[in-house]
Amino acid sequence: MPLRSLVADDEPDIRDFIGHVLARAGHDVTTAGDGAEVLERASEQPFDLVVLDHHMPRMTGLAVADELRRTSPATRVLLMSGDAEVGHSHPHFLPKPFNRTEFMAAVDALLATPPEGALRG
């Protein structure tokens, strides 16, 4: 069964690139253009992986990650941003710009870790 992944970025080219890379890796990909849309989609179905840009309309990636941690602790979240300071606020961070290889290495490393919900006994 393919992993269900959600990609959120307000820049369509980046969102489409990441979605394409994940789809080629066998993921079932859903996309969103802002943080509030991520939470709407996540309330409709569970996701194994959510890839979030930090700077998005309506809600920042950090705010969405915090809400997902609370409501969907089994979902793994990869936060990305061109602002390196954001990386200090989230354990799974990928600085922009990145290439396909760097992106998939970050995804693979994240998916190799137990979901946060599994850490709570």
JOFENZI-V862776 format. One record per residue. N is the residue number from 0. PHI is phi as a letter, one per 20 degrees, with the letter a starting at -180 (none if undefined). PSI is psi in whole degrees, 0 to 359 (999 if undefined). NEAR is the number of other ideal C-beta (glycine too) atoms within 10 Angstrom. Layout:
n=N phi=PHI psi=PSI near=NEAR
n=N phi=PHI psi=PSI near=NEAR
This chain:
n=0 phi=none psi=129 near=6
n=1 phi=f psi=151 near=12
n=2 phi=f psi=141 near=16
n=3 phi=e psi=120 near=16
n=4 phi=c psi=144 near=26
n=5 phi=d psi=131 near=27
n=6 phi=d psi=124 near=27
n=7 phi=c psi=119 near=27
n=8 phi=b psi=140 near=25
n=9 phi=e psi=353 near=16
n=10 phi=e psi=110 near=13
n=11 phi=g psi=322 near=10
n=12 phi=f psi=319 near=8
n=13 phi=f psi=315 near=16
n=14 phi=g psi=315 near=19
n=15 phi=f psi=320 near=14
n=16 phi=f psi=310 near=15
n=17 phi=f psi=317 near=24
n=18 phi=g psi=318 near=19
n=19 phi=f psi=316 near=13
n=20 phi=f psi=315 near=19
n=21 phi=f psi=320 near=22
n=22 phi=f psi=320 near=14
n=23 phi=f psi=335 near=11
n=24 phi=e psi=3 near=16
n=25 phi=n psi=8 near=10
n=26 phi=e psi=149 near=22
n=27 phi=e psi=111 near=14
n=28 phi=d psi=134 near=23
n=29 phi=d psi=149 near=19
n=30 phi=c psi=160 near=18
n=31 phi=b psi=150 near=22
n=32 phi=d psi=352 near=17
n=33 phi=b psi=170 near=18
n=34 phi=f psi=320 near=25
n=35 phi=f psi=323 near=16
n=36 phi=f psi=326 near=20
n=37 phi=g psi=310 near=29
n=38 phi=f psi=325 near=20
n=39 phi=f psi=311 near=11
n=40 phi=f psi=321 near=16
n=41 phi=f psi=335 near=21
n=42 phi=f psi=340 near=10
n=43 phi=e psi=329 near=9
n=44 phi=b psi=151 near=9
n=45 phi=f psi=150 near=11
n=46 phi=c psi=144 near=25
n=47 phi=f psi=325 near=17
n=48 phi=c psi=135 near=20
n=49 phi=c psi=125 near=25
n=50 phi=d psi=119 near=32
n=51 phi=c psi=132 near=26
n=52 phi=f psi=147 near=25
n=53 phi=f psi=314 near=24
n=54 phi=e psi=94 near=16
n=55 phi=c psi=158 near=22
n=56 phi=f psi=157 near=11
n=57 phi=m psi=320 near=14
n=58 phi=b psi=141 near=19
n=59 phi=f psi=161 near=20
n=60 phi=g psi=322 near=27
n=61 phi=f psi=318 near=17
n=62 phi=f psi=320 near=16
n=63 phi=f psi=316 near=27
n=64 phi=g psi=317 near=25
n=65 phi=f psi=318 near=15
n=66 phi=f psi=319 near=15
n=67 phi=f psi=322 near=22
n=68 phi=g psi=322 near=14
n=69 phi=f psi=316 near=8
n=70 phi=e psi=335 near=11
n=71 phi=c psi=66 near=19
n=72 phi=f psi=343 near=13
n=73 phi=e psi=350 near=13
n=74 phi=e psi=129 near=21
n=75 phi=e psi=137 near=23
n=76 phi=c psi=127 near=26
n=77 phi=d psi=119 near=23
n=78 phi=e psi=136 near=22
n=79 phi=c psi=150 near=26
n=80 phi=a psi=154 near=21
n=81 phi=e psi=351 near=11
n=82 phi=e psi=102 near=10
n=83 phi=f psi=334 near=10
n=84 phi=f psi=330 near=8
n=85 phi=f psi=328 near=19
n=86 phi=g psi=336 near=16
n=87 phi=f psi=348 near=7
n=88 phi=d psi=356 near=15
n=89 phi=b psi=134 near=20
n=90 phi=f psi=336 near=11
n=91 phi=c psi=96 near=17
n=92 phi=c psi=139 near=19
n=93 phi=c psi=117 near=20
n=94 phi=f psi=140 near=14
n=95 phi=e psi=147 near=16
n=96 phi=e psi=159 near=9
n=97 phi=b psi=164 near=14
n=98 phi=d psi=177 near=9
n=99 phi=g psi=317 near=13
n=100 phi=f psi=314 near=9
n=101 phi=f psi=319 near=12
n=102 phi=f psi=310 near=20
n=103 phi=f psi=328 near=15
n=104 phi=f psi=319 near=13
n=105 phi=f psi=318 near=18
n=106 phi=f psi=312 near=23
n=107 phi=f psi=318 near=10
n=108 phi=f psi=318 near=12
n=109 phi=f psi=316 near=17
n=110 phi=f psi=341 near=15
n=111 phi=f psi=348 near=8
n=112 phi=e psi=150 near=12
n=113 phi=f psi=147 near=9
n=114 phi=f psi=151 near=17
n=115 phi=g psi=322 near=16
n=116 phi=f psi=334 near=12
n=117 phi=f psi=342 near=10
n=118 phi=f psi=339 near=9
n=119 phi=e psi=120 near=7
n=120 phi=f psi=999 near=3
